[in-house]
């Protein structure tokens, strides 16, 4: 089979490479000629474990290619996946669909023979119908169907998520399109992956509903963490007691500084706006959006209080700036709220992240970027852990204490045990835990 992947961002590049691993002939297309040239040279523009080797292997096998030529990629393709960005629109929070619609109009010009047009980008309900209308207007003679195939890739483990997914959602009423999509995903039938076949609108809504629900879980446990601090309870034990209930599950019940990344912030906002447009508001999601925004801003105050109530003229060390481990993605990372707030309060920020510093440096001016964690700690008046990279889980506490001017640690990811930190001589603050006992 032949597949054209329009867009070489996170979703397009990972999906294209994984489909080629399935034996599909994949051509990834992007208008950015420089990016395409770098991909041809084996330079991967994002950090995702295993992706560089996967791309290299399939390029060498002749199954994966990169091009700026839309006509060449689309002509003769069995399926064309639209995987371009859908960022939040400035001013109102709706998803910006201009890239999706522009891609659809261009794809229409080059269609030859029956083709399935697949929206892989996260798009609001009704987008697939509009894509179909655009193509019909451009090419009334074209033989095609539109399908929705939302992605559920977690940054840092995206290849595994694609190869061994919980489910594959395919939204189309057309039997020919269903047959093409089943063939593309045939390798997953062999491992009995559930295939959820739905209508177009249903598939579009599933993606938003799933992300919003996970954001609700994160926000709920964060609010429970605040309550735990007031009553002397331990949020990690609360999460364990909840999560062992099979109806709830343990995932996404980790208290922290708030969710970020490429999906949850924009998708919760887009779902809330779409629901308002249809006069069926989702109040719980609207509340989650508001709570999460306020929580990230409040984390800076927590660090300031731990440093004696002021950071004016002080050095503060930050460990981890990406929104989660195993990615260099800085989109809506809590660091983007916390670090500027510390700087505005008079702090000089020294920071280290294993992979995200290059991207972060473009977004966070006047930060001193350090070669490793211990260099960031040197003579700082306190340290805050913002991202739970594995290398921060077993720091040499004696070395940490020796490097700091003041033994202050604010652990926004609950990596360490309060009792252990107290014994090591730290003024230690974490999220939602009785500071004298720590997790059981």
C-alpha positions in Angstrom: 0.0 0.0 0.0 1.0 3.6 -0.5 0.5 6.4 2.0 1.1 10.1 1.9 1.6 11.8 5.3 1.0 15.6 5.1 3.0 17.3 7.9 6.2 16.1 9.5 5.5 17.4 13.0 5.4 15.1 16.0 2.3 13.2 14.9 3.1 13.0 11.2 6.7 11.9 11.6 6.0 9.3 14.2 3.0 7.9 12.4 4.7 7.9 9.0 7.7 6.1 10.4 5.6 3.5 12.2 3.4 2.8 9.1 6.5 2.3 7.1 7.6 -0.3 9.7 4.4 -2.1 9.0 5.6 -2.4 5.4 3.6 0.5 3.9 5.2 2.8 1.3 5.1 6.2 3.1 6.0 9.6 1.7 6.1 12.3 4.4 5.4 15.8 2.9 6.2 19.2 4.4 6.4 22.7 2.9 9.5 23.5 5.0 12.2 22.6 2.5 15.0 22.9 5.1 13.2 20.5 7.4 12.8 18.0 4.6 16.4 18.2 3.7 17.5 17.6 7.3 15.2 14.6 7.5 16.7 13.2 4.3 20.1 13.5 6.0 18.8 11.6 9.0 18.4 14.6 11.3 15.3 14.2 13.5 13.7 17.6 14.5 12.1 16.2 17.7 13.3 14.2 20.6 11.5 10.9 20.8 13.2 7.7 22.1 13.8 5.2 19.2 12.6 7.5 16.4 15.9 8.2 14.8 16.7 4.5 14.5 13.2 3.7 13.2 13.4 6.4 10.5 16.9 5.4 9.4 15.9 1.7 9.1 12.9 2.4 7.0 14.6 5.0 4.8 17.3 2.4 4.1 14.7 -0.2 3.3 13.1 2.2 0.8 9.8 2.3 2.5 10.0 5.8 4.0 10.8 9.0 2.1 10.5 12.8 2.5 9.5 15.4 0.0 8.2 18.9 -0.6 6.3 17.7 -3.7 2.7 17.2 -2.7 1.7 16.1 -6.2 4.2 13.3 -6.3 3.2 12.0 -2.8 -0.5 12.2 -3.3 -0.8 10.7 -6.8 -1.4 7.0 -6.6 -1.7 7.0 -2.8 -4.3 4.7 -1.2 -4.6 7.0 1.7 -3.6 10.6 2.4 -3.2 11.5 6.1 -3.5 15.1 7.1 -1.3 15.6 10.2 -0.7 19.3 10.3 -0.9 21.5 13.4 -4.1 22.6 15.0 -2.9 25.1 17.6 -5.3 27.1 19.8 -6.5 30.2 17.9 -5.3 33.4 19.5 -8.1 35.3 21.2 -10.8 32.7 21.6 -9.2 29.3 22.2 -10.8 27.5 19.3 -8.6 25.1 17.3 -7.0 26.9 14.3 -8.0 24.7 11.4 -6.5 26.8 8.6 -3.6 24.4 8.1 -6.0 21.4 7.8 -8.2 23.2 5.3 -5.3 24.4 3.3 -3.9 20.9 3.1 -7.3 19.5 2.0 -7.6 22.0 -0.8 -4.1 21.2 -2.0 -4.5 17.5 -1.7 -7.7 17.7 -3.8 -5.7 18.9 -6.9 -3.6 15.8 -7.1 -5.9 13.0 -6.3 -5.8 10.1 -8.8 -8.1 7.1 -8.4 -9.9 6.1 -5.2 -8.3 7.7 -2.1 -9.1 7.8 1.6 -8.4 11.3 3.1 -7.7 10.8 6.8 -7.6 13.5 9.4 -4.9 12.5 11.8 -4.7 15.9 13.4 -6.8 16.5 16.5 -9.8 18.4 15.1 -13.2 19.5 16.5 -16.4 17.8 15.5 -17.4 18.8 12.0 -13.9 19.2 10.6 -14.1 16.0 8.6 -17.3 17.1 6.9 -15.7 20.4 6.0 -12.7 18.7 4.6 -15.0 16.6 2.4 -16.8 19.8 1.3 -13.6 21.5 0.4 -12.4 18.6 -1.7 -15.7 18.3 -3.4 -15.6 22.0 -4.4 -12.0 21.7 -5.6 -12.5 18.4 -7.5 -16.2 17.4 -8.1 -14.9 14.4 -10.1 -12.6 13.0 -7.4 -13.2 9.5 -6.1 -12.6 9.6 -2.3 -13.9 9.3 1.2 -13.0 11.1 4.4 -12.1 9.3 7.6 -11.1 10.3 11.1 -8.2 8.4 12.7 -7.3 10.3 15.9 -3.9 9.6 17.5 -3.3 8.6 21.1 0.5 8.9 21.2 2.2 9.8 24.5 5.4 11.8 24.0 8.3 9.8 25.2 6.7 6.5 24.4 5.0 7.2 21.1 6.5 4.3 19.1 5.3 1.8 21.6 1.9 3.4 21.7 1.6 3.2 17.9 2.9 -0.4 17.6 0.9 -1.7 20.7 -2.1 0.6 21.1 -5.0 0.2 23.5 -7.3 0.7 20.5 -7.5 2.1 17.1 -10.4 4.5 16.4 -11.5 4.8 12.8 -14.4 7.1 11.9 -16.1 6.6 8.5 -19.4 5.3 7.2 -17.9 4.3 3.8 -17.2 0.6 3.5 -14.4 1.1 1.0 -12.7 3.5 3.4 -13.1 1.0 6.2 -11.5 -1.7 4.1 -8.4 0.5 3.3 -8.0 1.5 7.0 -8.2 -2.1 8.1 -5.6 -3.0 5.6 -3.3 -0.3 6.8 -3.6 -1.5 10.4 -3.6 -5.1 9.5 -0.4 -5.9 11.6 -2.4 -4.8 14.7 -5.1 -7.4 14.1 -2.5 -10.1 14.6 -2.1 -8.9 18.2 -5.8 -8.5 18.6 -5.9 -4.8 19.0 -9.5 -3.5 19.4 -10.6 -1.6 16.3 -13.4 0.9 17.1 -15.3 1.7 14.0 -17.6 4.7 14.3 -19.1 7.6 12.4 -16.9 10.6 11.5 -18.2 12.9 14.2 -18.0 10.2 16.9 -14.3 9.6 16.1 -13.5 13.3 16.3 -15.2 13.6 19.7 -13.6 10.5 21.1 -10.1 12.1 20.9 -11.2 15.3 22.7 -13.3 13.3 25.3 -10.3 11.1 26.1 -7.9 13.9 26.6 -10.3 16.0 28.6 -11.1 13.0 30.9 -7.3 12.5 31.6 -6.9 16.2 32.3 -9.8 16.0 34.7 -8.0 13.1 36.6 -4.8 15.1 36.8 -6.7 18.2 38.1 -8.7 16.2 40.6 -5.7 14.7 42.2 -4.0 18.1 42.3 -6.9 19.5 44.2 -6.8 16.5 46.5 -3.2 17.3 47.1 -4.1 20.8 48.2 -6.6 19.3 50.6 -4.1 16.7 51.9 -1.7 19.5 52.9 -4.5 21.2 54.9 -5.6 18.0 56.8 -2.3 16.3 57.2 -3.0 13.4 54.7 -0.7 11.9 52.0 -1.8 12.4 48.4 0.3 9.5 47.2 -1.6 7.1 49.5 -4.9 8.7 48.5 -4.0 8.2 44.8 -3.0 4.5 45.5 -6.2 3.9 47.4 -8.3 5.4 44.6 -6.3 3.9 41.8 -6.6 0.3 42.9 -10.3 0.6 42.3 -10.7 -0.9 38.8 -13.3 1.6 37.9 -10.8 4.4 38.4 -7.4 3.1 37.6 -3.9 4.3 38.8 -2.8 6.2 35.7 -2.8 10.0 35.7 -3.3 10.2 39.5 0.1 11.9 40.1 0.0 15.2 41.9 2.2 17.9 40.4 2.4 21.5 39.1 -0.3 21.0 36.5 -0.6 19.5 33.0 1.1 20.9 29.9 2.3 19.6 26.5 0.9 19.6 23.0 -2.5 18.0 23.7 -4.2 18.6 27.0 -4.1 22.4 27.2 -5.3 23.1 23.7 -7.7 20.1 23.5 -9.5 20.9 26.7 -9.9 24.5 25.6 -11.0 23.5 22.2 -13.6 21.0 23.6 -15.0 23.7 25.9 -15.3 26.2 23.1 -16.9 23.7 20.7 -19.4 22.7 23.4 -20.3 26.3 24.0 -20.8 26.8 20.3 -23.3 24.0 20.3 -25.0 25.3 23.5 -24.1 22.2 25.4 -21.3 23.5 27.8 -19.0 21.0 29.5 -18.7 22.8 32.8 -16.3 20.3 34.3 -13.8 20.9 31.5 -14.1 24.6 31.7 -13.3 24.4 35.4 -10.3 22.1 34.8 -8.9 24.6 32.3 -9.2 27.4 34.8 -7.8 25.4 37.8 -4.8 24.2 35.8 -3.9 27.7 34.6 -4.0 29.0 38.2 -2.1 26.1 39.6 0.9 26.6 37.4 1.2 30.2 38.4 0.8 29.2 42.1 3.8 27.0 41.9 6.2 29.9 41.7 4.7 31.3 45.0 5.4 27.9 46.6 9.1 28.1 45.6 9.3 31.7 46.8 7.9 30.7 50.2 10.3 27.8 50.6 13.1 30.2 49.9 12.2 32.3 52.9 9.4 34.4 51.5 11.5 36.2 48.9 13.8 35.4 46.0 14.9 38.9 45.4 18.7 38.9 44.8 18.8 35.1 45.2 19.8 32.3 42.8 17.2 29.6 42.3 18.1 26.3 40.6 15.5 24.6 38.3 15.9 20.9 37.4 13.8 19.9 34.4 11.9 22.4 32.1 10.1 20.1 29.6 6.5 19.4 30.4 7.3 15.7 31.0 10.3 13.4 30.8 11.6 11.9 27.6 10.7 14.8 25.4 12.0 18.2 24.5 8.5 19.6 24.1 8.1 22.9 25.9 4.5 23.6 24.8 2.5 24.9 27.9 5.2 23.4 30.2 4.7 24.6 33.8 8.3 26.0 33.6 7.0 28.7 31.2 4.9 30.1 34.0 7.1 29.3 37.0 10.5 30.7 35.7 9.2 34.1 34.5 7.4 34.5 37.8 10.6 33.8 39.8 12.5 36.2 37.6 9.8 38.9 38.1 10.2 38.4 41.8 14.0 39.2 41.5 15.5 35.7 41.3 18.4 34.7 39.0 17.4 31.3 37.6 20.0 28.6 36.9 18.5 25.6 35.0 19.3 22.2 33.6 17.2 19.8 31.5 18.6 16.7 29.8 17.2 17.4 26.3 14.9 20.5 26.3 17.4 23.4 27.0 17.8 24.4 23.3 14.1 24.7 22.8 13.6 26.3 26.2 16.3 28.9 25.7 14.2 30.4 22.8 11.3 30.8 25.2 12.9 31.7 28.5 15.3 34.6 28.3 17.9 35.5 30.9 18.1 31.9 32.3 21.6 30.5 33.0 21.7 27.1 31.3 24.0 24.6 32.9 25.8 21.5 31.7 24.3 19.2 34.4 22.2 19.1 37.5 25.0 19.8 39.9 26.3 22.8 37.9 22.8 24.3 38.2 22.8 23.8 42.0 26.2 25.5 42.6 25.7 28.3 45.2 22.0 28.4 44.6 19.7 29.5 47.4 17.3 26.6 46.7 16.3 24.1 44.0 13.0 23.2 42.5 12.4 19.9 40.6 9.8 20.6 37.8 10.2 17.5 35.6 10.7 14.0 36.9 13.6 12.9 34.6 15.1 9.6 35.8 18.5 11.2 36.4 16.9 13.4 39.1 15.5 10.5 41.0 18.8 9.4 42.6 20.8 12.6 43.1 23.7 12.4 45.6 22.0 14.3 48.4 25.2 15.1 50.2 26.6 16.6 47.0 23.3 18.5 46.4 23.5 19.9 49.9 27.1 20.8 49.6 26.5 22.7 46.3 23.6 24.7 47.6 24.0 27.9 49.5 20.9 27.0 51.4 19.6 23.3 51.7 16.2 24.1 50.3 14.4 21.7 47.9 11.0 22.1 46.4 10.0 18.8 44.8 7.0 19.4 42.5 7.0 15.8 41.4 7.2 14.0 44.7 10.4 12.2 43.8 11.9 12.0 47.3 10.5 10.9 50.7 10.0 13.7 53.2 11.5 11.7 56.1 14.6 10.9 54.0 15.0 14.6 53.1 14.6 15.7 56.7 17.2 13.3 57.8 19.6 14.6 55.1 19.2 18.1 56.5 17.0 19.7 53.8 14.2 22.2 54.2 12.0 20.1 51.9 8.7 20.9 50.3 6.6 18.6 48.1 3.1 18.3 46.8 0.2 17.0 49.0 2.2 15.1 51.6 2.6 15.1 55.3 6.2 16.4 55.4 7.0 14.3 58.4 6.0 10.9 57.1 6.4 10.6 53.3 4.9 8.0 51.1 4.2 4.5 52.5 
